[in-house]
Structure formats: structure tokens, C-alpha cells
Amino acid sequence: MATINKRPSGKWQATVRYQGRSASKSFTKRADAVRWARETEMRAERGVLIQRRGGSPDKRTLGFALAKFRDTVAPTHRSGDREQRCIDAMLKHHQRFTRLRLDTLTVADVSKWRDERLQKVAASTVVRELTLLQSAVGHALDADAANVVQRVKRPRVDDRRERRLQAGEWQRLMQACDRDRNKLLRPLLVLAVETAMRRGELLAMEWRHVDLQRCTVLLPRTKNGHARTVPLSPIALKTLGELLRADDRVLPLSGDCVRQGFGRLRKRAGVDDIRFHDLRHEAVSRLVERGLSLIEVQQISGHRTLHMLQRYVHLQAADIVAKLQDLP
């Protein structure tokens, strides 16, 4: 909780108290004191940066390690914004856990937190959080110190999905796009289904890498670190040709904007159980159904192995039945 008081000297002193800790600072202008207090309260809710009565942040806690990783290491990662959001959530909602000291942190402590998380979120989410936690602790410890998070057993993850678009769902999604205020959502979804590109690849696509004459787009940076050239279908070419080139990026949207926008579309179209990544599954399966070989589809989708690609291929039983009936 913050208080603003005027000192006899004429300066304004802002004081923030949070869970037995406090921080104070004096300012000439009251507006500056209010601004500092508000920012300090926000940092305090993250579990770090609030001063102790001794006057210095407690650098021995898990929360401090997480915050330091968030501010210094995560920004250098390609998925740094996602890591930062995850750490912010951990610091805000798991303060009892993040206040634990690194030098007394045990496998049992982390295992207990893991089990509590598994009651609320998917196993894949817990695995990602444990990986992030292990990295943060590893950066905070000395080189020869043992990282207890590394010894915590990860939950088994089975995130395979067989969700395909059913009859009428694509049309309803397109109609929802037409009624949405964000006019880039429709081309985003169309290109997702026509190219099998990941969301991050679509949002990073730049006009300088699009060759409408050769019907290709170059992706210099992908999830697996390998550049690839994606062939463009006639529908993809038509969609790109209708877009304005007002930005270096083909689809100048942020990840949060797409997340919120796709949520609106799903609700409006009545397909709440579909995820954006399911459109990549749909695209890969359609390519196979069109007669392309797995090797050709692999070149388009960018999967490093055929085993990984086969997880994405979900053929419609009705289509297979139709083909069997056409056999001599």
C-alpha cells in the first residue's frame, strides 16, 4: 500500500509497504512521487524489487532469480515475451512458492508446487513452467551448485490432437471474420490453412521475402531454426495480392492481438474448442488429401522428421471411404 506525505523540507515522500517490507523515496513534485509509488507497487506484486527493512532486495529468493531472468535473459530469447508473461504470472500468483530461498529449496518444495499446478493447468503447461524455472535457477546459482529443479520429475505430456474442421465451421469462421473490426484476421486464417505456416511464422512474414511471380515466400527464421521456402497456392496468392503494403510485415499484428481476436472469432462462430494451431493440422491434412506425398508436405510444413509430420496428418474417414470405393 502506498502513502504520499509532504515533508517539512517541502519535498513529497512516497512510501510503499508490501508484506512487511517497505521502500521510500522523496520527490520535488507530487506527481513524480505518485508515479514512482504506482510503479513500485506493480513491481512488488511481482514478488521482487521491494526493499526490505535492511534496505536491499533479498537476492536469495526464487522470486528474485525469476525476476532477474525475466529482465536480463528472457529478452534475448525469440520467445522472450512469452517467458516474461509466464514469470510475471508466477511472481503474482505463487508468492508463497517464489519467496522460498534458493539455498534451502528442495526437490520436495518444487514437486509440491508441480502437483498443485497439475490440479489447475495442463501437463504441458507445467512442463514449460518447470523448464523456465530450471533455467532461472540455473542462471542464479554458481556454476558448481546443484539445480534441484533439474531433479524434479516432469509430468507425462500427451498433447496430440485430431481436431479437424467439420462441415460448416470454416464458413462460420469466415463470416465471423467479415463481422470483426480487425480486417487482418481473415487473411491470417486463410494463409494459415493454405500454407500450413505456424502463427509466429505468419506474423513474422515480410513483403521483401514474398515472390508473387515465383509463388513462394521465404521464411529465414523458423521455430526449428532452419530457413525454408513455402510454395503459395492460388488462394494464398490471391489473399496476398489483396493486402495493402503499409508495413514491412505482411500481417502487422501482435501475438496478443491474434490471441484475443481468434478468441472472439471462435465464440462468434460457435467453435470454442478449436485452437489456432489446429489450422496447421488442418492445412497439413488437406495437403495430403490433395495427393501430395509426405516428403512434399514436409518441405512445405517444415517438420524436421516424417514422424513429427505424421502426428499432424489426420485424414477424414469419409474421404478415405470414397477413395476405396473408386478402386477397381
Order of alpha helices (4+ residues) and beta strands (2+ residues): beta-beta-beta-alpha-alpha-alpha-alpha-alpha-alpha-alpha-alpha-alpha-beta-beta-beta-alpha-alpha-alpha-alpha-alpha-alpha
